[in-house]
Amino acid sequence: MVRDALEGRCSVETDAEVPADTRRIDLWVTPPEAGASLPDHLGLLGRITGGSVTLEFFHNTPSGEELHVCLIKHGEFRHFLSRRKTLPPLPIQWVISSGRPDAGIDGLGFRPMTGWPSGIYESPPLQWTRLVVVNELPVARDTLLVRLLGAGSVLKQAIAELQALPAEAPERRLALPVLVRLRLTVPTDPAQQTSDDQEFLMNTQDIVETWRREAIQEGVKQGLEQGVKQGLEQGVKQGLEQGERKVLLRQLRRRFGVEVDGETERRVAAAPAQQIEIWAERVLSAATLAELLAD
């Protein structure tokens, strides 16, 4: 009846097809085994991922339409999971946004979430989505790992807090190597760097040296333990060299991946301390592994 009433007056199509484009979830986290709990040092991040969740990350604040697309994708994902023969726990979606997406919050009906810190919002119930506005989170150790997902001054502050933690702090051991690895992916040619790349390099300029120094100290400690049997002076010297080689190989693997083979490891193991120091200085500037390891 409706079709007949409108045909000739409007464009009318019966059974219009909705294309099913493949969409991908940034991160899907399933809950731990019954009775298991996540480590306390994860803080707010552990609280967010304590159940079945999906996570979508936005370094730049999403538009209202981008946030809406996340809700559509999540609804499709839950529908897909619900059709499995063995039904898994259906996840809640968490969108992590560096800034406040005003259009999405207003247009999609998000509201502050009771019982959570400032900066946490929830959608109407049948959208199964929660939103973290990183630059609205309180500055506390409990939120540090989530604030490291922010941008601009928020990220800069979080990195400074991370570096100020004791060397043995679990947050520091978790995040420092990741920041070093991310820094090594930034193009060395300034002309190829984005403004975000340049800001990140500026905010993390002390990270590599800090991480390198701590790894060397770990090597010194191992050397000192050996030195009890081999002599203190010799143990310290071996510890320093061991730490330098360990750091260099770790940086090479993160920069060049599978190119770092057994032959490369043997070269690093056999090279004198002076050569190791030269190679270490080239880690961030050399374009290729061959260029870095040139004598």
PyMOL commands that set and color helices and strands:
alter all, ss='L'
color gray80, all
select helices_A, chain A and resi 2-6+40-48+64-82+102-108+125-127+134-136+141-147+152-164+170-184+190-192+195-203+207-230+232-259+262-270+273-281+289-292
alter helices_A, ss='H'
color red, helices_A
select strands_A, chain A and resi 27-29+53-58+92-97+111-112+120-122+129-133
alter strands_A, ss='S'
color yellow, strands_A
deselect
rebuild
show_as cartoon
